[in-house]
Amino acid sequence: MTITIPTILTLFRIALLPVMVVVYYLPFRGANIAAALVFVAAAVTDWADGWIARRWNMGSAFGAFLDPVADKLMVAVTLFLLVQDNPTPLLAITSAVIVGREISISALREWMAEIGQRATVRVAMIGKVKTAMQIVAIVVLLYQHDSEELRLFRVGESLLVLAAILTIWSGLQYVLAAWPILREQK
């Protein structure tokens, strides 16, 4: 197995997760900004690894497997941090919807690949929009963490609700695309 630059970026994104967790809990003024910046750096590597893989034909089977795993880890771990720190019912339910959808659609994709129908549930534009909305919402929520001068919690929570709506919508699109094949399987 050859490790490509996109795969290195994906592995770097995974390595940034414990860094972000530690920074999130550090007791210094500006930890919220630092945690948000670490998350943004991880999000930029998500964009960069895909762009490099397509631009210079550096895609690999391992990278194609690892990239969505890194994405889901990045979002899930950060949502767990945010819910633990701000245990509002809306944030908890919204986060559960997002994480539940990610697990469910990942399982659907894996199963579809197993039966030779991977292309049926390939990533659609709505999935990319959903991911972008999640990233923006999470960055706002991380930024507001411990910030006294500007309280953006409600803005971040509202953006996360929009992300959850997009999450449900995109998940339904994947299920509808797979439905004819799912009905044929016994």
Summary of the structure (lengths in Angstrom):
residues: 186
radius of gyration: 17.3
end to end distance: 35.7
largest distance: 58.2
contacts: 558
relative contact order: 0.12
helix: 82%
strand: 0%
